[in-house]
């Protein structure tokens, strides 16, 4: 019953809230769909912490997409051994995780020590930081601990197929229950974060300014210098 509750019911509930919450937020809170940028209050720490955090979190997201959605048999079919995959995934994942945590630490320090930024920080922001940092720490800590002890767990045989089974609508909680508790806690925290996502500033992830790539140029026309400062006449100007 516990496995069904945490690894079948909870994922579907959180995913439903994630999808429907974004639809509701977009329809009824478009003006609140923003990062509530605090750049005007302080820039020095933001210039360091924000790129570091976003660089790290993008790598973390890319690693999770590859590790969870691409079966182990596919990478082996193209000649990538599990040993090579594991070495690259652990090294890049560790670097990405530390970059994310370092950037988040700078941003949190900035929010706590810069008066105007702290005043603009809501309870919602604080909950978001706790869920986000907690999820990252659980994943990074489990990975590092497994490698330090010399017994890394191959999550592509347990967590990954369980995750894919959710989207096949054939959830198999026995798969993830075979993984160490750290992976189970990490997965549970991640789904809770997804449920909270639509109601936080994290919605800005889906607001990439892609329209800038296709919008037309703005045409600027200078004023005819012969007109000078004379007042414009009524009616049509003669074109020469």
LINNOR-V253545 format. One record per backbone hydrogen bond with DSSP energy under -0.5 kcal/mol. NH is the residue of the N-H (numbers start at 0). CO is the residue of the C=O. E is the energy in kcal/mol with one decimal. If there is no record, write none. Layout:
# LINNOR-V253545
nh/co/e
NH/CO/E
NH/CO/E
This chain:
# LINNOR-V253545
nh/co/e
4/0/-2.3
5/1/-2.5
6/2/-2.4
7/3/-1.2
8/3/-2.6
9/4/-2.4
11/7/-1.5
12/8/-2.4
13/9/-2.7
14/10/-2.5
15/11/-2.1
16/12/-2.3
17/13/-2.3
18/14/-2.3
19/15/-2.6
20/16/-2.4
21/17/-1.3
22/18/-1.8
23/19/-2.7
24/20/-2.6
25/21/-2.4
26/22/-2.0
27/23/-2.6
28/24/-1.9
31/28/-0.7
32/29/-1.0
33/31/-1.9
40/37/-1.2
41/37/-1.2
46/42/-2.4
47/43/-0.7
47/44/-0.6
48/44/-3.1
49/45/-1.9
51/47/-1.3
52/48/-2.5
53/49/-2.7
54/50/-2.6
55/51/-2.0
56/52/-2.8
57/53/-1.9
58/54/-1.7
59/55/-2.4
60/56/-2.5
61/57/-2.4
62/58/-2.5
63/59/-2.2
64/60/-2.4
65/61/-2.3
66/62/-2.6
67/63/-2.5
68/64/-2.0
69/65/-1.3
70/68/-0.7
73/70/-0.8
74/70/-1.2
75/71/-2.0
76/72/-1.6
77/73/-1.0
78/75/-1.3
79/74/-2.6
80/78/-0.8
84/80/-2.6
85/81/-2.7
86/82/-2.2
87/83/-2.3
88/84/-2.8
89/85/-2.6
90/86/-2.1
91/87/-2.6
92/88/-2.3
93/89/-2.3
94/90/-2.1
95/91/-2.9
96/92/-2.5
97/93/-2.4
98/94/-2.3
99/95/-2.4
100/96/-2.4
101/97/-2.7
102/98/-2.6
103/99/-2.6
104/100/-2.6
105/101/-2.0
106/102/-2.3
107/103/-2.8
108/104/-2.5
109/105/-2.4
110/106/-2.2
111/107/-1.9
112/108/-2.1
113/109/-2.1
114/112/-0.7
117/113/-2.7
118/114/-2.4
119/115/-1.3
120/117/-1.0
125/121/-1.7
126/122/-2.4
127/123/-2.3
128/124/-2.4
129/125/-2.1
130/126/-2.5
131/127/-2.7
132/128/-2.7
133/129/-2.2
134/130/-2.1
135/131/-2.1
136/132/-2.7
137/133/-2.1
138/134/-1.9
139/135/-2.9
140/136/-2.8
141/137/-1.9
142/138/-1.9
143/139/-2.6
144/140/-2.5
145/141/-2.1
146/142/-1.8
147/143/-2.4
148/144/-2.0
150/145/-1.6
154/152/-1.5
156/153/-1.8
157/154/-0.8
159/154/-2.5
161/157/-1.6
162/158/-2.7
163/159/-2.4
164/160/-1.9
165/161/-1.1
165/162/-0.5
166/162/-0.8
167/163/-1.1
168/165/-0.8
169/164/-2.5
174/171/-1.4
175/171/-0.6
176/172/-1.8
177/173/-0.6
177/174/-1.0
178/175/-1.6
182/179/-0.8
183/179/-1.4
184/180/-2.7
185/181/-2.2
186/182/-2.4
187/183/-2.2
188/184/-2.7
189/185/-2.0
190/186/-2.0
191/187/-2.0
192/188/-2.2
193/189/-2.1
194/190/-1.9
195/191/-1.6
196/192/-1.7
197/193/-0.6
198/195/-1.6
199/196/-1.9
202/199/-1.2
203/200/-1.6
204/201/-2.0
205/202/-1.9
206/203/-1.7
209/207/-2.7
211/208/-1.3
212/209/-1.5
213/210/-1.0
214/210/-1.6
218/216/-0.6
219/217/-0.6
226/223/-1.7
227/223/-0.6
227/224/-0.6
229/226/-1.7
